[in-house]
Amino acid sequence: MVRRRNFSQEELAILFRGPSVLEDQNERECPACGQMSVRFYVRKSARAGQPTLMNHMWCASCGTFFASTGGYPRGLVIHDRWREVDPDGWRDFKSTLKVFDTLDRLWRRGVLPQSFTQE
């Protein structure tokens, strides 16, 4: 298992300069280690009865990560094959650190990245 740590504020600022993950799902260069291995995963959730977008960003090489929640964009449709190939795997979201290992495995198998459309 990769040792995990949070991206620093400076590293996040570098990552957020690029296009939104909803626009470009390609891996990005990690400001922590320099490898082209920053990956993204988003999912719809709910907080206080309101739809929420949960964002997961991690480097598959060095283990640096970031997770956040925000408002769910109106009309966003997430196309996510994870639910099709491993519906039981969603229990991994109970462990923030374990979920990144699961997401890496799905990425290597070609199940991820996700795609998005707007209704």
C-alpha positions as CSV (number, residue, x, y, z in Angstrom):
1,M,0.0,0.0,0.0
2,V,1.3,3.5,-0.9
3,R,1.9,5.9,2.0
4,R,-0.7,8.7,1.7
5,R,-0.5,12.4,2.5
6,N,-2.6,15.4,1.6
7,F,-1.7,17.7,-1.3
8,S,-0.4,21.1,0.1
9,Q,-2.2,24.3,-0.7
10,E,0.5,25.2,-3.2
11,E,0.2,21.8,-4.9
12,L,-3.6,22.1,-5.1
13,A,-3.3,25.6,-6.6
14,I,-1.1,24.1,-9.4
15,L,-3.5,21.3,-10.1
16,F,-6.6,23.6,-10.1
17,R,-5.0,25.9,-12.8
18,G,-5.8,23.3,-15.4
19,P,-9.2,22.4,-16.9
20,S,-11.9,21.0,-14.7
21,V,-12.0,17.2,-14.3
22,L,-15.5,17.4,-15.9
23,E,-13.8,18.8,-19.0
24,D,-10.7,16.6,-19.1
25,Q,-10.3,13.2,-17.3
26,N,-6.7,12.6,-18.4
27,E,-4.0,12.0,-15.8
28,R,-2.1,15.1,-14.8
29,E,1.4,15.9,-13.6
30,C,1.8,15.6,-9.9
31,P,3.3,18.7,-8.4
32,A,4.6,16.6,-5.5
33,C,6.6,14.0,-7.4
34,G,6.6,15.1,-11.0
35,Q,5.0,11.9,-12.4
36,M,2.0,12.1,-14.9
37,S,-0.2,10.1,-12.5
38,V,-2.7,12.4,-10.8
39,R,-6.2,10.8,-11.2
40,F,-9.7,11.9,-10.4
41,Y,-12.9,10.3,-9.4
42,V,-16.2,12.0,-8.6
43,R,-19.5,10.7,-7.3
44,K,-22.9,12.0,-6.5
45,S,-23.9,12.0,-2.8
46,A,-26.3,13.9,-0.6
47,R,-25.8,16.1,2.4
48,A,-28.7,17.6,4.3
49,G,-31.0,16.3,1.6
50,Q,-29.2,18.2,-1.2
51,P,-27.2,16.6,-4.0
52,T,-23.5,16.9,-3.5
53,L,-20.5,16.2,-5.7
54,M,-17.7,14.3,-4.0
55,N,-14.3,14.8,-5.5
56,H,-11.4,12.4,-5.1
57,M,-7.9,13.3,-6.5
58,W,-4.8,11.3,-6.0
59,C,-1.4,10.5,-7.4
60,A,-1.0,6.9,-8.2
61,S,2.8,7.2,-7.9
62,C,3.5,9.0,-4.6
63,G,0.1,8.6,-2.9
64,T,-0.6,12.3,-2.3
65,F,-4.4,13.0,-2.3
66,F,-7.2,15.4,-1.9
67,A,-10.9,14.9,-1.3
68,S,-13.7,17.5,-1.1
69,T,-17.4,18.0,-1.5
70,G,-19.3,20.7,-3.3
71,G,-22.6,21.5,-5.0
72,Y,-23.8,19.1,-7.6
73,P,-23.8,20.8,-11.1
74,R,-27.3,20.9,-12.5
75,G,-27.8,18.5,-15.3
76,L,-24.6,16.6,-14.8
77,V,-24.7,12.9,-15.6
78,I,-21.8,10.8,-14.4
79,H,-21.1,7.7,-16.5
80,D,-19.4,5.3,-14.0
81,R,-18.6,1.7,-15.0
82,W,-17.5,1.0,-11.4
83,R,-21.1,0.4,-10.4
84,E,-21.4,-2.1,-13.2
85,V,-18.3,-4.1,-12.6
86,D,-18.0,-4.0,-8.8
87,P,-21.2,-2.7,-7.1
88,D,-20.0,-4.2,-3.7
89,G,-16.8,-2.2,-3.9
90,W,-18.6,1.0,-3.0
91,R,-18.2,-0.1,0.7
92,D,-14.5,1.1,0.3
93,F,-15.8,4.7,0.5
94,K,-16.1,4.2,4.2
95,S,-12.3,4.3,4.3
96,T,-10.8,7.3,2.5
97,L,-7.4,5.8,2.3
98,K,-8.6,2.3,1.1
99,V,-10.7,3.8,-1.6
100,F,-7.7,5.2,-3.5
101,D,-6.2,1.6,-3.7
102,T,-9.6,0.4,-5.1
103,L,-9.7,3.3,-7.6
104,D,-6.1,2.6,-8.8
105,R,-7.0,-1.1,-9.4
106,L,-10.1,0.0,-11.4
107,W,-8.0,2.5,-13.4
108,R,-5.4,-0.2,-14.2
109,R,-8.2,-2.5,-15.4
110,G,-9.6,0.2,-17.7
111,V,-12.8,0.7,-15.8
112,L,-11.9,4.3,-15.0
113,P,-11.7,7.2,-15.9
114,Q,-15.3,8.2,-15.8
115,S,-17.0,10.3,-18.5
116,F,-19.6,13.0,-18.1
117,T,-22.4,14.5,-20.1
118,Q,-24.7,17.5,-19.5
119,E,-28.5,17.2,-19.8
